[in-house]
Amino acid sequence: MRVIPRVKLCCLPTPCHRLDRLSEELGIDLWIKRDDLTGFAGGGNKGRKLEFILAQAVEVGTERLVTCGSRQSNFVRQLGAACARFNIECTAAVMDLPYDQAYGKPTGNPPGEGGNLTLDELFGVELRTYPDDDWLVLFQHAKNLAQEYRAKGEHVIEVPIGGSMPLGAYAFAQAAVEVGEGWDFVVCPTSSGSTHAGLAWAYHGTSTRVIGVSCDPEEDLADDLQRLTTGIDALSESSKGLTKKDFDFRRDWVGDGYNVPSPAGSEAIRLAARTEGLLFDPVYSGKAFAGLLELARNGTVSGRVLFWHTGGLPTLLASPRA
Ligand SMILES: *Cc1c(COP(=O)(O)O)cnc(C)c1O
């Protein structure tokens, strides 16, 4: 067996427990995987990916990691903390509200100040803020930043948005081992795709169905997911060959667009808080939980169901944009 280098950042395994009140209300056997409690830099799903991504960066002796995201990106926060641990500089190109030109810019407001921004400053992240534009423009800004530092003689690695590279997806193929089989459904938020891709890969060929609830209206998500699972095939030397039809993702709970809270998401956040004392965020886990609630109520999802809580608490605490 090939061993993929890994550093330790998280407190694993994260807890997994039943939600009694919501199980009763929904008529399903509902459990939750608490990756909001990964225990590193405020928690969230990115810590798992970073254990592999940082191991690679440390191995090649890089001096700076450059990434991109929204201004309230949970990934930028967790990457910044991971870089601090290994004495690597961290730079991120950010926009308030990156969007997909094909769908237009959402009219609602993204989260404002505080939240992840407060933590980014603590972790020493260099944030470069750009005017709102298409995702591809944001990616180009990150490329340019990496070039800028390379021109200064630094060894720089670009980390894709959300840590969605094969190593990030591999982390979630590994995470599935913590909860094992015996689920009828596993439901998770999906955006840059490596969480969903890793879980879909892990459960491929079993009786567990994995459903990703999309948090942005991306056209090419199926392509991204397939690219990531092909990457897991290569890393794990166990080729499962997933194709686009193997990914079940739902776009019905995106709301107004990526990074803009939705009424259904806000309602789901309240319900989870007031029945189970759980904290979901308005950009990812709240919208995905809104999806789970409706899928359970309309009978699409039944039996033994696991919701994968991906974190995001700092965004819940960010002030609304003025
Ligand atoms: C990044 C993120 C997601 C989405 O995970 P991907 O692997 O990027 O699809 C979901 N929830 C939270 C809180 C996140 O920060």
The ligand as an SDF file (V2000), in Angstrom:
LIG
                    3D

 15 15  0  0  0  0  0  0  0  0999 V2000
  -15.5900   24.7470    1.9700 C   0  0  0  0  0  0  0  0  0  0  0  0
  -16.8150   24.4290    2.7290 C   0  0  0  0  0  0  0  0  0  0  0  0
  -17.7740   23.5480    2.2080 C   0  0  0  0  0  0  0  0  0  0  0  0
  -17.6820   22.9520    0.8490 C   0  0  0  0  0  0  0  0  0  0  0  0
  -16.7420   21.9090    0.7640 O   0  0  0  0  0  0  0  0  0  0  0  0
  -16.0400   21.6270   -0.6300 P   0  0  0  0  0  0  0  0  0  0  0  0
  -15.1370   20.4870   -0.3460 O   0  0  0  0  0  0  0  0  0  0  0  0
  -15.3340   22.8880   -1.0080 O   0  0  0  0  0  0  0  0  0  0  0  0
  -17.1000   21.2980   -1.6250 O   0  0  0  0  0  0  0  0  0  0  0  0
  -18.8730   23.2590    2.9890 C   0  0  0  0  0  0  0  0  0  0  0  0
  -19.0300   23.8190    4.2110 N   0  0  0  0  0  0  0  0  0  0  0  0
  -18.1410   24.6630    4.7330 C   0  0  0  0  0  0  0  0  0  0  0  0
  -18.4170   25.2450    6.0610 C   0  0  0  0  0  0  0  0  0  0  0  0
  -16.9940   25.0040    4.0150 C   0  0  0  0  0  0  0  0  0  0  0  0
  -16.1160   25.8650    4.5370 O   0  0  0  0  0  0  0  0  0  0  0  0
  1  2  1  0
  2  3  1  0
  2 14  2  0
  3  4  1  0
  3 10  2  0
  4  5  1  0
  5  6  1  0
  6  7  2  0
  6  8  1  0
  6  9  1  0
 10 11  1  0
 11 12  2  0
 12 13  1  0
 12 14  1  0
 14 15  1  0
M  END
$$$$
